[in-house]
Amino acid sequence: MIKPFPKPIYVTRPFLPPLDQFSAGLEEIWNNRWLTNDGPILKRFTGQLCNAFETDNLCLFNNGTLALQIALQGMEISGEVITTPFTFVATTHALFWNKIRPVFVDIEPDYYTLDPEKVEAAITPWTTAILATHVYGHPCKLNKLADIARRHNLKLIYDAAHTFGVTVDNKSIAHFGDLSMFSFHATKLFHSLEGGMVIFKDAGLKSRFDYLKNFGFKNEVEVVMPGTNAKMNEMQALMGIQVLGYLDEIIEKRSRIAALYRDGLKDVPGVRLVPPLAHEIKYNYAYMPAEIDEQEFGMDREALYKKLIEWNVFTRRYFYPLVCDYACYRSVTVNGPLTVARRVADRILTLPIYDSLDLSDVEAICEIIRSIQTAKAGALSANMASTGQ
Ligand SMILES: *Cc1c(COP(=O)(O)O)cnc(C)c1O
């Protein structure tokens, strides 16, 4: 008999380096007495990331949202931007804060990224850019979007918040499009407590981003643009450096968890997992999305979400509601009926996945989902028999 978990299992738990390792790093900060403003640890972290991503066109921020906001401002994006409703709300907020009109178009049904055909159909004379999310770490249709952007002279910007560590043909996902934003928030698979990064093609943007994140200061007496404060501090950089050292292990453990879910859920009726990613993609297992088909499963996503809480399993309905359905965006342009996005948002559940999750717990979660389905299917058929259907 499977029993509810004695303690809650959440959808994620942040990775932490060993405490003594972090303490040793803190001693360095205490000795330096340099806490923020381009300190020595931030410089080291930046250098490591420049090496890892093989570029100098990289800029760090105190979080991903401000990184994206500043990127849009620095690139002087204006007018309309075509974007996805199936993302975290910050993707759209970054547009709004720059007085850019978001235009929502539908996603494709396999990996839930922007549907290139819908993007092309939504282009108007005011369109200046495409802002696409590699949702769950699944790369967007990179070639098709690049082709559309080139033909229509649009900037192509990626919300790559979920894609740290993902490569395509051995090339980092950061090198597709004009700019990619990464989030190092505590709940992401790679984190620096909070943090953000942009990687971009045009080297000329670097100084603009550096000014914009530090009040526009060029030197002690010159302010060259109205910037804001979005600097990463030494404590964040320290965490980032230390977590980076464990990245391969973290991804490896997540890949084993994902494989167990695939195995454990493969013949549960009404549970659909995304198709395996193309062989040229090295995935990071950032999330474990599952679509629940009410007919086949015997209950809908909402019911399963609530049922799992009784078992102490806290899944998340990322990304429900769609961004365009939040009160603050209801008046925004929606291009087409968003059929796929609506269906997915109503059916999606993201399952617990994090490096410290026990493999036996993953097996138990699969068993629980299977038993819920079996019990429901049994009850339905008993019900149909008694009513003579
Ligand atoms: C987390 C996230 C962000 C925001 O990043 P923060 O670092 O939390 O500000 C933006 N877009 C997506 C898709 C995210 O998941």
The ligand as an SDF file (V2000), in Angstrom:
LIG
                    3D

 15 15  0  0  0  0  0  0  0  0999 V2000
   11.7230   33.1530  -13.5460 C   0  0  0  0  0  0  0  0  0  0  0  0
   11.3190   33.7040  -14.8600 C   0  0  0  0  0  0  0  0  0  0  0  0
   11.4870   35.0500  -15.1820 C   0  0  0  0  0  0  0  0  0  0  0  0
   11.8900   36.0870  -14.1830 C   0  0  0  0  0  0  0  0  0  0  0  0
   13.1360   35.8920  -13.6450 O   0  0  0  0  0  0  0  0  0  0  0  0
   13.4760   36.4990  -12.1950 P   0  0  0  0  0  0  0  0  0  0  0  0
   14.9250   36.2010  -12.0710 O   0  0  0  0  0  0  0  0  0  0  0  0
   12.6340   35.7280  -11.2070 O   0  0  0  0  0  0  0  0  0  0  0  0
   13.1670   37.9240  -12.2050 O   0  0  0  0  0  0  0  0  0  0  0  0
   11.1720   35.4740  -16.4640 C   0  0  0  0  0  0  0  0  0  0  0  0
   10.7040   34.6220  -17.3860 N   0  0  0  0  0  0  0  0  0  0  0  0
   10.4990   33.3110  -17.1030 C   0  0  0  0  0  0  0  0  0  0  0  0
    9.9740   32.4150  -18.1800 C   0  0  0  0  0  0  0  0  0  0  0  0
   10.7760   32.8160  -15.8270 C   0  0  0  0  0  0  0  0  0  0  0  0
   10.5230   31.5410  -15.5460 O   0  0  0  0  0  0  0  0  0  0  0  0
  1  2  1  0
  2  3  1  0
  2 14  2  0
  3  4  1  0
  3 10  2  0
  4  5  1  0
  5  6  1  0
  6  7  2  0
  6  8  1  0
  6  9  1  0
 10 11  1  0
 11 12  2  0
 12 13  1  0
 12 14  1  0
 14 15  1  0
M  END
$$$$
